[in-house]
Amino acid sequence: MGSLTERYKDNVLFTTSDSIINWSRKSSLWPETFGIACCAIEMIAAGCARYDLDRFGVVFRSSPRQSDVMIIAGTVTKKMAPIIRRLYDQMPEPRYVIAMGTCAISGGVYNTYSVVQGSDLFVPVDVHVAGCPPRPDALLHAMVLLQEQITGNRQPKQDQEQTTPVSIYNTKEKSAFVKENV
């Protein structure tokens, strides 16, 4: 008689609802742009015709309630960190964060009292895009890696070194910059 899969091989599609939902999530990433400094120019260039993020289902949104990806591009100051956290909290679940540029990843060359030394201190960052500023194709590669992470083909890494152009790892740390009752 054979197995059920062999019997209905040409007639019925067998899958789980999670795989369909994850496929639709990866095919329609709507980032909220948070261009704070120089990296925002490269992020805008990634949306233009030469790189065309639209072909991957990436449509830039201006409201946090309509977006599921936050791209932090630029230097984050201590006054700006609670605002970014509030916007992150307004995004619907599941939500993802991309830290674009050396300043968003580690504070960059601005090692001063007013600059946050990494976006992962106040929001959980899923993908880091290294560079000063990173090229638009690096952001495109980060979107592809985020899509692979959503579908489960690539797991987030905890101990990846930041010397690679794009590294994926999750951090779930609380911030000293954000009030608990926000």
Secondary structure by P-SEA (a helix, b strand, c coil): cccccccccccbbbbcaaaaaaaaaaabbbbbccccccaaaaaaaaaccccccccccbbbbcccccccbbbbcccccccaaaaaaaaaaaccccbbbbbcccccccccccccccccccccccccccbbbbcccccaaaaaaaaaaaaaaaaccccccccccccccbbbbbbbcccccccccc
